[in-house]
Amino acid sequence: MRFRSNYGIIGPKQTVSPFSKNVISSIEDHRLGVATQTWPGTVLFTYSIGAGGTNGVGTGNGGTGGTTTLTFRTTTLTSTGGAGGNYQGVEGAAIAGGQGSGGDVNLTGGSGRDSTGDSGGGGGGGLYSANVSTSGGSAGDPGAQSNDTNGLFSVLTAAGYATTGPGAGSPSGVATQNNKGGNATGFGCGGGGAGYFGGDGGNGLYGGGGGGASGYYQTWSGGVGGSGAIVVQFYDGTSNTNVVLTSGTNAYYAIPPSTISFKVWVVGGGGGGGGATSVDSTSGGGGGAGGLTYKYFTL
């Protein structure tokens, strides 16, 4: 059979399938071509990036991170978000990370640490089982450093992203100042907790959990959880092309036409940190990190 475009008949007679490249093999191919301005039959994957969990303010708990998904052909990869830290939670309890599914490797996000009373704010968890398990005492907990898996860090480094840099926990601090936990600067790392004399929690980054607040003098906020992300390495038989996607809902991505295989890491959103009030002896827990799933595809 032959196929027509606006410019007439193209190509020789050929046998096609729903997975053939550079042809239009179905009405769905035509619809996608029009929607994405790709023609004819460009190979696509669809994706949605989960948001980071909202930060708890005052007596508020942190929000759960959003779910990130990627669908290619008949395979869907899913990584759920980490749970949010609590206001006045259970001291030292683990705040659960999200879970990856559908891939060759499916991993749980690291847990944040819950906090209450006279402790500093809890630290946020990091990617791939990077748990916060040690209390900072009157100082805020440090956030967790994310862990590498299946070559993720080398791809991120090549794409220009830092892979180390959890948020520091604040010292116990000075009354009437914002003794804020540090923001994470490394991919997948958790935010730091605030110091005992009151302050905001630090933000997580790309799947890392937000740090918890600590109360005194005024109302304080936990850190925001890091948004989800998708990291892709395309291979054309000679060289790699590295792409990091950090936003998009029900979006399409056109795979480079020379690609013969690709690797993908799907990261869920980190949970937000819990808040604290102006009342002394209140604090918030750190959020859990998003889940992570990895898969290798061939075209």
DASUL-V299531 format. One line per field, one symbol per residue. phi: phi as a letter, one per 30 degrees, with the letter a starting at -180 (. if undefined). A space follows every 10 residues. Layout:
phi->???
This chain:
phi->.cbccdcjdb iddacbbdcd cibccadded dddddchcac hedbbcabcd ddddddcidd ddddddccbb bbhccccbbd dddddcdhdc eiddcdddbd ajcdbbbcdd ddcdbaiddd dddddcehid ccbcddiddd ddddddcdah iedddddddj cdcbkddddd eeibeicddd ddddbceicc dddddedjld ddddbhjddd dddbcliadb cdddddddab cbbcbcjbbc bcbbcbakbh ccbddedddc aacbcccddd dddddacddd ibabdddddd dbbbacccc
